[in-house]
Amino acid sequence: MKVITTIKEMQAEMLKQKDMGKSIGFVPTMGFLHEGHLTLMRKARQENDIVTISIFVNPIQFGPNEDYETYPRDFEKDQELAMGENVDFLFYPSVEEMYPNPSTIKVIVQERTNVLCGKSRPGHFDGVATVLTKLFHIALPTRAYFGKKDAQQVAVIQGLISDFNFPIELVPVDIVREEDGLAKSSRNVKLLPDERKQAPTLYKSLEMAQDMIEKGERDPLKIISLVKETIENETNSVIDYVEVYSYPGLDPLEKLEGSIIIALAVKFSMVRLIDNVILEIK
Ligand code: PAF
């Protein structure tokens, strides 16, 4: 595995691979890799000649009171894990390399951001879309892999790829969970021991909602109440949102039908966690 820290070298390497007719599978990450990321890498490995990942904690997608400074980082371990997955190239730029001057242009996401994390984290998706626009131009991927845990991010990136005509296939990959159901996340290490015990309730509440829908419930408000009550009764977390929308359009629903997402975000003492389920309702 080759570690590359400059944009110039990375672009040159990727162009060389493209000229040789190789397909490039790209997994952009912010590091502190876990099984969820490794699953993306494995899928990229199966479907492409070359696998490239990036590790970059992108400052412009964090709000002023968010966890940019304390976001977990462990480059040595990440390197070992990526090597274990036969990654060919690891792009690891500094903030100065990615943002050398005050930017003159940023990407503003117009749709699908006034709900869920977009509402709670103003500017977050502009930061994600801006860094991905740069990373796509640097890594020149054939396919790009993203986890469905960030389902709103996947919907926004689909818009980015299609509106800006990137010749890239987006590959959304299912959420990877701990045995007790908690969605894998780099941020889980910030849960206190008691909170870690409570955190599986997030997924449990979504499973209960799914069960209620399977039994015939079609009222989004009833589903939202069930999820909220379960989380409030069984955890000390503070609910940021529990919402139900069409997916990937993220439009409000009066009645549950078609492809829908039930998504939630909660704050524990030191960390905010998200989770969701996407369901097809006939
Ligand atoms: O999902 C993430 O880790 C980040 O939002 C991404 C896509 C790497 C952009 O910084």
py3Dmol code that shows the C-alpha trace and the ligand (Angstrom):
import py3Dmol

protein = """\
ATOM      1  CA  MET A   1       0.000   0.000   0.000  1.00  0.00           C
ATOM      2  CA  LYS A   2       1.306   3.403  -0.965  1.00  0.00           C
ATOM      3  CA  VAL A   3       0.599   6.350   1.338  1.00  0.00           C
ATOM      4  CA  ILE A   4       0.375   9.651  -0.534  1.00  0.00           C
ATOM      5  CA  THR A   5       0.077  13.041   1.143  1.00  0.00           C
ATOM      6  CA  THR A   6       0.101  15.502  -1.763  1.00  0.00           C
ATOM      7  CA  ILE A   7      -2.677  16.229  -4.234  1.00  0.00           C
ATOM      8  CA  LYS A   8      -0.242  16.450  -7.123  1.00  0.00           C
ATOM      9  CA  GLU A   9       1.200  12.988  -6.559  1.00  0.00           C
ATOM     10  CA  MET A  10      -2.196  11.453  -5.901  1.00  0.00           C
ATOM     11  CA  GLN A  11      -3.717  12.844  -9.089  1.00  0.00           C
ATOM     12  CA  ALA A  12      -0.685  11.742 -11.122  1.00  0.00           C
ATOM     13  CA  GLU A  13      -0.873   8.207  -9.667  1.00  0.00           C
ATOM     14  CA  MET A  14      -4.617   7.919 -10.311  1.00  0.00           C
ATOM     15  CA  LEU A  15      -4.236   9.256 -13.880  1.00  0.00           C
ATOM     16  CA  LYS A  16      -1.560   6.629 -14.463  1.00  0.00           C
ATOM     17  CA  GLN A  17      -3.939   3.902 -13.268  1.00  0.00           C
ATOM     18  CA  LYS A  18      -6.740   5.247 -15.479  1.00  0.00           C
ATOM     19  CA  ASP A  19      -4.411   5.348 -18.503  1.00  0.00           C
ATOM     20  CA  MET A  20      -3.662   1.663 -17.872  1.00  0.00           C
ATOM     21  CA  GLY A  21      -7.421   1.027 -18.075  1.00  0.00           C
ATOM     22  CA  LYS A  22      -7.811   0.213 -14.357  1.00  0.00           C
ATOM     23  CA  SER A  23     -11.069   0.817 -12.520  1.00  0.00           C
ATOM     24  CA  ILE A  24     -10.657   2.689  -9.236  1.00  0.00           C
ATOM     25  CA  GLY A  25     -12.837   1.981  -6.183  1.00  0.00           C
ATOM     26  CA  PHE A  26     -12.687   4.888  -3.740  1.00  0.00           C
ATOM     27  CA  VAL A  27     -13.608   4.913  -0.041  1.00  0.00           C
ATOM     28  CA  PRO A  28     -13.436   8.438   1.417  1.00  0.00           C
ATOM     29  CA  THR A  29     -13.186   8.381   5.219  1.00  0.00           C
ATOM     30  CA  MET A  30     -12.307  10.544   8.182  1.00  0.00           C
ATOM     31  CA  GLY A  31     -10.234   7.708   9.651  1.00  0.00           C
ATOM     32  CA  PHE A  32     -10.476   5.884  12.986  1.00  0.00           C
ATOM     33  CA  LEU A  33     -11.487   2.979  10.792  1.00  0.00           C
ATOM     34  CA  HIS A  34     -13.936   0.350  11.978  1.00  0.00           C
ATOM     35  CA  GLU A  35     -15.714  -2.669  10.538  1.00  0.00           C
ATOM     36  CA  GLY A  36     -18.133  -0.386   8.648  1.00  0.00           C
ATOM     37  CA  HIS A  37     -15.251   1.207   6.715  1.00  0.00           C
ATOM     38  CA  LEU A  38     -13.580  -2.179   6.195  1.00  0.00           C
ATOM     39  CA  THR A  39     -16.814  -3.493   4.661  1.00  0.00           C
ATOM     40  CA  LEU A  40     -16.735  -0.598   2.171  1.00  0.00           C
ATOM     41  CA  MET A  41     -13.113  -1.433   1.328  1.00  0.00           C
ATOM     42  CA  ARG A  42     -13.909  -5.124   0.840  1.00  0.00           C
ATOM     43  CA  LYS A  43     -16.739  -4.271  -1.527  1.00  0.00           C
ATOM     44  CA  ALA A  44     -14.482  -1.851  -3.402  1.00  0.00           C
ATOM     45  CA  ARG A  45     -11.826  -4.612  -3.601  1.00  0.00           C
ATOM     46  CA  GLN A  46     -14.334  -7.054  -5.127  1.00  0.00           C
ATOM     47  CA  GLU A  47     -15.591  -4.622  -7.737  1.00  0.00           C
ATOM     48  CA  ASN A  48     -12.470  -2.738  -8.892  1.00  0.00           C
ATOM     49  CA  ASP A  49      -8.878  -3.231 -10.063  1.00  0.00           C
ATOM     50  CA  ILE A  50      -7.527  -0.597  -7.681  1.00  0.00           C
ATOM     51  CA  VAL A  51      -8.707   0.417  -4.208  1.00  0.00           C
ATOM     52  CA  THR A  52      -7.988   3.906  -2.952  1.00  0.00           C
ATOM     53  CA  ILE A  53      -9.052   5.300   0.395  1.00  0.00           C
ATOM     54  CA  SER A  54      -8.672   8.748   1.853  1.00  0.00           C
ATOM     55  CA  ILE A  55      -8.309   9.698   5.495  1.00  0.00           C
ATOM     56  CA  PHE A  56      -9.049  13.352   6.102  1.00  0.00           C
ATOM     57  CA  VAL A  57     -10.933  14.882   9.006  1.00  0.00           C
ATOM     58  CA  ASN A  58     -12.555  17.650   7.022  1.00  0.00           C
ATOM     59  CA  PRO A  59     -12.738  20.822   9.151  1.00  0.00           C
ATOM     60  CA  ILE A  60     -15.284  22.583   6.964  1.00  0.00           C
ATOM     61  CA  GLN A  61     -18.019  20.019   7.630  1.00  0.00           C
ATOM     62  CA  PHE A  62     -17.906  20.627  11.397  1.00  0.00           C
ATOM     63  CA  GLY A  63     -19.831  23.476  13.026  1.00  0.00           C
ATOM     64  CA  PRO A  64     -18.152  25.824  15.542  1.00  0.00           C
ATOM     65  CA  ASN A  65     -19.462  23.872  18.554  1.00  0.00           C
ATOM     66  CA  GLU A  66     -18.928  20.418  17.105  1.00  0.00           C
ATOM     67  CA  ASP A  67     -16.241  17.806  17.683  1.00  0.00           C
ATOM     68  CA  TYR A  68     -13.611  18.615  15.029  1.00  0.00           C
ATOM     69  CA  GLU A  69     -10.791  18.943  17.579  1.00  0.00           C
ATOM     70  CA  THR A  70     -11.741  15.840  19.542  1.00  0.00           C
ATOM     71  CA  TYR A  71     -12.776  13.662  16.587  1.00  0.00           C
ATOM     72  CA  PRO A  72     -10.905  10.372  17.232  1.00  0.00           C
ATOM     73  CA  ARG A  73      -7.736   9.861  15.201  1.00  0.00           C
ATOM     74  CA  ASP A  74      -5.256   6.934  15.023  1.00  0.00           C
ATOM     75  CA  PHE A  75      -3.325   6.964  11.779  1.00  0.00           C
ATOM     76  CA  GLU A  76      -0.939   4.101  12.679  1.00  0.00           C
ATOM     77  CA  LYS A  77      -3.795   1.711  13.361  1.00  0.00           C
ATOM     78  CA  ASP A  78      -5.754   2.933  10.315  1.00  0.00           C
ATOM     79  CA  GLN A  79      -2.746   2.209   8.129  1.00  0.00           C
ATOM     80  CA  GLU A  80      -2.534  -1.371   9.448  1.00  0.00           C
ATOM     81  CA  LEU A  81      -6.256  -1.949   8.941  1.00  0.00           C
ATOM     82  CA  ALA A  82      -6.152  -0.597   5.381  1.00  0.00           C
ATOM     83  CA  MET A  83      -3.148  -2.794   4.601  1.00  0.00           C
ATOM     84  CA  GLY A  84      -5.091  -5.778   5.937  1.00  0.00           C
ATOM     85  CA  GLU A  85      -7.781  -5.054   3.330  1.00  0.00           C
ATOM     86  CA  ASN A  86      -5.251  -4.890   0.466  1.00  0.00           C
ATOM     87  CA  VAL A  87      -5.838  -1.202  -0.162  1.00  0.00           C
ATOM     88  CA  ASP A  88      -3.511   0.008  -2.939  1.00  0.00           C
ATOM     89  CA  PHE A  89      -3.394   3.745  -2.213  1.00  0.00           C
ATOM     90  CA  LEU A  90      -4.069   5.698   0.962  1.00  0.00           C
ATOM     91  CA  PHE A  91      -4.455   9.452   0.467  1.00  0.00           C
ATOM     92  CA  TYR A  92      -3.642  11.251   3.718  1.00  0.00           C
ATOM     93  CA  PRO A  93      -3.440  15.001   3.116  1.00  0.00           C
ATOM     94  CA  SER A  94      -2.983  17.714   5.731  1.00  0.00           C
ATOM     95  CA  VAL A  95      -5.527  20.498   6.178  1.00  0.00           C
ATOM     96  CA  GLU A  96      -3.017  22.906   4.577  1.00  0.00           C
ATOM     97  CA  GLU A  97      -2.721  20.611   1.551  1.00  0.00           C
ATOM     98  CA  MET A  98      -6.496  20.451   1.061  1.00  0.00           C
ATOM     99  CA  TYR A  99      -7.252  24.090   1.939  1.00  0.00           C
ATOM    100  CA  PRO A 100      -4.061  26.119   1.308  1.00  0.00           C
ATOM    101  CA  ASN A 101      -5.765  29.502   0.922  1.00  0.00           C
ATOM    102  CA  PRO A 102      -9.092  30.844   2.055  1.00  0.00           C
ATOM    103  CA  SER A 103     -11.442  29.178  -0.448  1.00  0.00           C
ATOM    104  CA  THR A 104     -12.875  31.175  -3.303  1.00  0.00           C
ATOM    105  CA  ILE A 105     -15.657  28.707  -4.037  1.00  0.00           C
ATOM    106  CA  LYS A 106     -17.712  26.302  -1.992  1.00  0.00           C
ATOM    107  CA  VAL A 107     -20.472  23.896  -2.967  1.00  0.00           C
ATOM    108  CA  ILE A 108     -23.869  24.776  -1.506  1.00  0.00           C
ATOM    109  CA  VAL A 109     -26.355  21.930  -1.241  1.00  0.00           C
ATOM    110  CA  GLN A 110     -29.811  23.267  -2.095  1.00  0.00           C
ATOM    111  CA  GLU A 111     -32.072  20.284  -1.558  1.00  0.00           C
ATOM    112  CA  ARG A 112     -32.557  17.659   1.144  1.00  0.00           C
ATOM    113  CA  THR A 113     -30.709  19.676   3.788  1.00  0.00           C
ATOM    114  CA  ASN A 114     -33.567  21.341   5.681  1.00  0.00           C
ATOM    115  CA  VAL A 115     -34.310  18.086   7.515  1.00  0.00           C
ATOM    116  CA  LEU A 116     -32.472  15.558   9.722  1.00  0.00           C
ATOM    117  CA  CYS A 117     -28.750  16.300  10.231  1.00  0.00           C
ATOM    118  CA  GLY A 118     -28.883  19.126   7.696  1.00  0.00           C
ATOM    119  CA  LYS A 119     -31.250  21.036   9.991  1.00  0.00           C
ATOM    120  CA  SER A 120     -29.285  20.279  13.179  1.00  0.00           C
ATOM    121  CA  ARG A 121     -25.900  20.888  11.544  1.00  0.00           C
ATOM    122  CA  PRO A 122     -26.201  23.980   9.320  1.00  0.00           C
ATOM    123  CA  GLY A 123     -23.513  24.038   6.630  1.00  0.00           C
ATOM    124  CA  HIS A 124     -22.473  20.439   7.298  1.00  0.00           C
ATOM    125  CA  PHE A 125     -23.499  19.090   3.896  1.00  0.00           C
ATOM    126  CA  ASP A 126     -21.949  22.075   2.082  1.00  0.00           C
ATOM    127  CA  GLY A 127     -18.675  21.031   3.735  1.00  0.00           C
ATOM    128  CA  VAL A 128     -19.174  17.386   2.750  1.00  0.00           C
ATOM    129  CA  ALA A 129     -20.090  18.275  -0.858  1.00  0.00           C
ATOM    130  CA  THR A 130     -17.148  20.661  -1.142  1.00  0.00           C
ATOM    131  CA  VAL A 131     -14.548  18.191   0.131  1.00  0.00           C
ATOM    132  CA  LEU A 132     -15.987  15.373  -1.996  1.00  0.00           C
ATOM    133  CA  THR A 133     -15.871  17.557  -5.099  1.00  0.00           C
ATOM    134  CA  LYS A 134     -12.162  18.019  -4.381  1.00  0.00           C
ATOM    135  CA  LEU A 135     -11.572  14.359  -3.480  1.00  0.00           C
ATOM    136  CA  PHE A 136     -13.384  13.114  -6.592  1.00  0.00           C
ATOM    137  CA  HIS A 137     -11.126  15.320  -8.752  1.00  0.00           C
ATOM    138  CA  ILE A 138      -8.075  14.049  -6.891  1.00  0.00           C
ATOM    139  CA  ALA A 139      -8.858  10.310  -6.648  1.00  0.00           C
ATOM    140  CA  LEU A 140     -10.644  10.037 -10.033  1.00  0.00           C
ATOM    141  CA  PRO A 141     -12.758   7.071  -8.927  1.00  0.00           C
ATOM    142  CA  THR A 142     -14.813   4.781 -11.113  1.00  0.00           C
ATOM    143  CA  ARG A 143     -16.962   3.887  -8.096  1.00  0.00           C
ATOM    144  CA  ALA A 144     -17.276   5.574  -4.692  1.00  0.00           C
ATOM    145  CA  TYR A 145     -18.460   3.694  -1.592  1.00  0.00           C
ATOM    146  CA  PHE A 146     -20.507   5.176   1.262  1.00  0.00           C
ATOM    147  CA  GLY A 147     -22.244   3.646   4.285  1.00  0.00           C
ATOM    148  CA  LYS A 148     -26.022   3.935   4.588  1.00  0.00           C
ATOM    149  CA  LYS A 149     -25.689   4.943   8.244  1.00  0.00           C
ATOM    150  CA  ASP A 150     -25.251   8.438   6.833  1.00  0.00           C
ATOM    151  CA  ALA A 151     -28.337   7.988   4.672  1.00  0.00           C
ATOM    152  CA  GLN A 152     -28.869  11.721   4.188  1.00  0.00           C
ATOM    153  CA  GLN A 153     -25.234  12.046   3.117  1.00  0.00           C
ATOM    154  CA  VAL A 154     -25.793   9.276   0.539  1.00  0.00           C
ATOM    155  CA  ALA A 155     -28.855  11.130  -0.830  1.00  0.00           C
ATOM    156  CA  VAL A 156     -26.907  14.419  -0.992  1.00  0.00           C
ATOM    157  CA  ILE A 157     -23.920  12.759  -2.721  1.00  0.00           C
ATOM    158  CA  GLN A 158     -26.241  11.186  -5.276  1.00  0.00           C
ATOM    159  CA  GLY A 159     -27.385  14.744  -6.062  1.00  0.00           C
ATOM    160  CA  LEU A 160     -23.772  15.998  -6.224  1.00  0.00           C
ATOM    161  CA  ILE A 161     -22.715  13.238  -8.620  1.00  0.00           C
ATOM    162  CA  SER A 162     -25.713  13.688 -10.860  1.00  0.00           C
ATOM    163  CA  ASP A 163     -25.916  17.536 -10.826  1.00  0.00           C
ATOM    164  CA  PHE A 164     -22.178  17.986 -11.463  1.00  0.00           C
ATOM    165  CA  ASN A 165     -21.974  15.056 -13.895  1.00  0.00           C
ATOM    166  CA  PHE A 166     -19.180  13.208 -12.145  1.00  0.00           C
ATOM    167  CA  PRO A 167     -18.540  10.000 -14.131  1.00  0.00           C
ATOM    168  CA  ILE A 168     -18.718   8.050 -10.886  1.00  0.00           C
ATOM    169  CA  GLU A 169     -20.987   5.236  -9.751  1.00  0.00           C
ATOM    170  CA  LEU A 170     -22.132   5.725  -6.161  1.00  0.00           C
ATOM    171  CA  VAL A 171     -22.315   2.459  -4.222  1.00  0.00           C
ATOM    172  CA  PRO A 172     -24.339   2.686  -0.971  1.00  0.00           C
ATOM    173  CA  VAL A 173     -23.447  -0.086   1.486  1.00  0.00           C
ATOM    174  CA  ASP A 174     -25.615  -1.475   4.322  1.00  0.00           C
ATOM    175  CA  ILE A 175     -25.035  -0.401   7.926  1.00  0.00           C
ATOM    176  CA  VAL A 176     -22.642  -2.625   9.885  1.00  0.00           C
ATOM    177  CA  ARG A 177     -23.740  -3.187  13.487  1.00  0.00           C
ATOM    178  CA  GLU A 178     -22.223  -4.434  16.721  1.00  0.00           C
ATOM    179  CA  GLU A 179     -23.659  -7.723  17.985  1.00  0.00           C
ATOM    180  CA  ASP A 180     -26.047  -5.806  20.230  1.00  0.00           C
ATOM    181  CA  GLY A 181     -27.350  -3.762  17.285  1.00  0.00           C
ATOM    182  CA  LEU A 182     -25.474  -0.477  17.821  1.00  0.00           C
ATOM    183  CA  ALA A 183     -24.445   0.919  14.426  1.00  0.00           C
ATOM    184  CA  LYS A 184     -20.648   0.948  14.110  1.00  0.00           C
ATOM    185  CA  SER A 185     -19.233   4.462  14.263  1.00  0.00           C
ATOM    186  CA  SER A 186     -15.858   6.040  14.940  1.00  0.00           C
ATOM    187  CA  ARG A 187     -17.649   8.135  17.554  1.00  0.00           C
ATOM    188  CA  ASN A 188     -18.833   5.127  19.650  1.00  0.00           C
ATOM    189  CA  VAL A 189     -15.539   5.267  21.612  1.00  0.00           C
ATOM    190  CA  LYS A 190     -16.788   8.488  23.156  1.00  0.00           C
ATOM    191  CA  LEU A 191     -19.702   6.775  24.916  1.00  0.00           C
ATOM    192  CA  LEU A 192     -19.327   6.464  28.694  1.00  0.00           C
ATOM    193  CA  PRO A 193     -19.654   2.833  29.948  1.00  0.00           C
ATOM    194  CA  ASP A 194     -23.268   3.340  31.065  1.00  0.00           C
ATOM    195  CA  GLU A 195     -24.160   5.072  27.827  1.00  0.00           C
ATOM    196  CA  ARG A 196     -22.605   2.247  25.821  1.00  0.00           C
ATOM    197  CA  LYS A 197     -25.001  -0.125  27.609  1.00  0.00           C
ATOM    198  CA  GLN A 198     -27.967   2.118  26.714  1.00  0.00           C
ATOM    199  CA  ALA A 199     -26.965   2.826  23.109  1.00  0.00           C
ATOM    200  CA  PRO A 200     -28.365  -0.390  21.539  1.00  0.00           C
ATOM    201  CA  THR A 201     -31.806   1.019  22.396  1.00  0.00           C
ATOM    202  CA  LEU A 202     -31.453   3.303  19.375  1.00  0.00           C
ATOM    203  CA  TYR A 203     -31.617   0.389  16.961  1.00  0.00           C
ATOM    204  CA  LYS A 204     -34.091  -1.481  19.174  1.00  0.00           C
ATOM    205  CA  SER A 205     -36.486   1.471  18.886  1.00  0.00           C
ATOM    206  CA  LEU A 206     -36.128   1.402  15.083  1.00  0.00           C
ATOM    207  CA  GLU A 207     -36.774  -2.348  15.036  1.00  0.00           C
ATOM    208  CA  MET A 208     -39.896  -1.824  17.154  1.00  0.00           C
ATOM    209  CA  ALA A 209     -41.052   0.799  14.658  1.00  0.00           C
ATOM    210  CA  GLN A 210     -40.402  -1.578  11.800  1.00  0.00           C
ATOM    211  CA  ASP A 211     -42.432  -4.235  13.587  1.00  0.00           C
ATOM    212  CA  MET A 212     -45.326  -1.808  14.089  1.00  0.00           C
ATOM    213  CA  ILE A 213     -45.261  -0.989  10.356  1.00  0.00           C
ATOM    214  CA  GLU A 214     -45.178  -4.675   9.449  1.00  0.00           C
ATOM    215  CA  LYS A 215     -48.301  -5.107  11.591  1.00  0.00           C
ATOM    216  CA  GLY A 216     -50.046  -2.445   9.503  1.00  0.00           C
ATOM    217  CA  GLU A 217     -49.389   0.970  11.117  1.00  0.00           C
ATOM    218  CA  ARG A 218     -49.125   3.698   8.446  1.00  0.00           C
ATOM    219  CA  ASP A 219     -49.210   6.867  10.555  1.00  0.00           C
ATOM    220  CA  PRO A 220     -45.719   8.477  10.697  1.00  0.00           C
ATOM    221  CA  LEU A 221     -46.575  10.347  13.919  1.00  0.00           C
ATOM    222  CA  LYS A 222     -47.317   7.100  15.765  1.00  0.00           C
ATOM    223  CA  ILE A 223     -44.026   5.634  14.586  1.00  0.00           C
ATOM    224  CA  ILE A 224     -42.129   8.740  15.694  1.00  0.00           C
ATOM    225  CA  SER A 225     -43.823   8.654  19.136  1.00  0.00           C
ATOM    226  CA  LEU A 226     -42.921   4.997  19.654  1.00  0.00           C
ATOM    227  CA  VAL A 227     -39.252   5.593  18.808  1.00  0.00           C
ATOM    228  CA  LYS A 228     -39.059   8.736  20.981  1.00  0.00           C
ATOM    229  CA  GLU A 229     -40.761   7.104  23.969  1.00  0.00           C
ATOM    230  CA  THR A 230     -38.495   4.055  23.794  1.00  0.00           C
ATOM    231  CA  ILE A 231     -35.343   6.187  23.705  1.00  0.00           C
ATOM    232  CA  GLU A 232     -36.583   8.519  26.454  1.00  0.00           C
ATOM    233  CA  ASN A 233     -37.551   5.614  28.727  1.00  0.00           C
ATOM    234  CA  GLU A 234     -34.421   3.525  28.219  1.00  0.00           C
ATOM    235  CA  THR A 235     -31.536   6.002  27.829  1.00  0.00           C
ATOM    236  CA  ASN A 236     -30.215   9.211  29.343  1.00  0.00           C
ATOM    237  CA  SER A 237     -29.630  10.669  25.901  1.00  0.00           C
ATOM    238  CA  VAL A 238     -31.273  13.837  24.620  1.00  0.00           C
ATOM    239  CA  ILE A 239     -33.137  13.371  21.361  1.00  0.00           C
ATOM    240  CA  ASP A 240     -31.981  15.680  18.588  1.00  0.00           C
ATOM    241  CA  TYR A 241     -34.528  14.348  16.094  1.00  0.00           C
ATOM    242  CA  VAL A 242     -36.638  11.338  15.195  1.00  0.00           C
ATOM    243  CA  GLU A 243     -38.104  11.841  11.728  1.00  0.00           C
ATOM    244  CA  VAL A 244     -39.736   9.883   8.940  1.00  0.00           C
ATOM    245  CA  TYR A 245     -39.409  10.840   5.255  1.00  0.00           C
ATOM    246  CA  SER A 246     -39.547   9.385   1.795  1.00  0.00           C
ATOM    247  CA  TYR A 247     -36.150   8.081   0.726  1.00  0.00           C
ATOM    248  CA  PRO A 248     -34.044   9.226  -1.072  1.00  0.00           C
ATOM    249  CA  GLY A 249     -36.228  12.302  -1.728  1.00  0.00           C
ATOM    250  CA  LEU A 250     -36.512  13.176   2.003  1.00  0.00           C
ATOM    251  CA  ASP A 251     -39.992  14.593   1.526  1.00  0.00           C
ATOM    252  CA  PRO A 252     -42.474  14.653   4.449  1.00  0.00           C
ATOM    253  CA  LEU A 253     -45.120  11.922   4.461  1.00  0.00           C
ATOM    254  CA  GLU A 254     -48.694  11.950   5.694  1.00  0.00           C
ATOM    255  CA  LYS A 255     -48.985   8.207   5.235  1.00  0.00           C
ATOM    256  CA  LEU A 256     -46.219   5.613   5.133  1.00  0.00           C
ATOM    257  CA  GLU A 257     -45.840   4.213   1.647  1.00  0.00           C
ATOM    258  CA  GLY A 258     -43.107   3.475  -0.889  1.00  0.00           C
ATOM    259  CA  SER A 259     -39.467   3.777   0.103  1.00  0.00           C
ATOM    260  CA  ILE A 260     -39.168   5.493   3.489  1.00  0.00           C
ATOM    261  CA  ILE A 261     -36.505   6.272   6.076  1.00  0.00           C
ATOM    262  CA  ILE A 262     -36.951   6.395   9.846  1.00  0.00           C
ATOM    263  CA  ALA A 263     -33.937   8.316  11.093  1.00  0.00           C
ATOM    264  CA  LEU A 264     -32.787   9.503  14.499  1.00  0.00           C
ATOM    265  CA  ALA A 265     -30.020  11.457  16.156  1.00  0.00           C
ATOM    266  CA  VAL A 266     -29.421  11.613  19.910  1.00  0.00           C
ATOM    267  CA  LYS A 267     -26.891  13.302  22.132  1.00  0.00           C
ATOM    268  CA  PHE A 268     -25.136  11.404  24.884  1.00  0.00           C
ATOM    269  CA  SER A 269     -22.831  13.345  27.222  1.00  0.00           C
ATOM    270  CA  MET A 270     -19.851  13.521  24.873  1.00  0.00           C
ATOM    271  CA  VAL A 271     -21.140  12.288  21.559  1.00  0.00           C
ATOM    272  CA  ARG A 272     -24.002  12.619  19.121  1.00  0.00           C
ATOM    273  CA  LEU A 273     -25.056   9.363  17.411  1.00  0.00           C
ATOM    274  CA  ILE A 274     -27.252   8.723  14.383  1.00  0.00           C
ATOM    275  CA  ASP A 275     -29.024   5.653  13.081  1.00  0.00           C
ATOM    276  CA  ASN A 276     -31.756   4.785  10.594  1.00  0.00           C
ATOM    277  CA  VAL A 277     -33.687   2.095   8.798  1.00  0.00           C
ATOM    278  CA  ILE A 278     -34.820   2.336   5.182  1.00  0.00           C
ATOM    279  CA  LEU A 279     -37.954   0.341   4.392  1.00  0.00           C
ATOM    280  CA  GLU A 280     -39.998  -0.512   1.302  1.00  0.00           C
ATOM    281  CA  ILE A 281     -43.701  -0.278   2.127  1.00  0.00           C
ATOM    282  CA  LYS A 282     -46.260  -1.729  -0.284  1.00  0.00           C
TER     283      LYS A 282
END
"""
ligand_1 = """\
10
PAF
O -18.717 10.137 5.963
C -17.610 10.664 6.183
O -16.734 10.103 6.814
C -17.343 12.067 5.641
O -18.498 12.842 5.663
C -16.723 12.054 4.229
C -17.678 11.446 3.215
C -15.421 11.273 4.238
C -16.431 13.494 3.782
O -15.534 14.121 4.634
"""
view = py3Dmol.view(width=600, height=400)
view.addModel(protein, "pdb")
view.setStyle({"model": 0}, {"cartoon": {"style": "trace"}})
view.addModel(ligand_1, "xyz")
view.setStyle({"model": 1}, {"stick": {}})
view.zoomTo()
view.show()
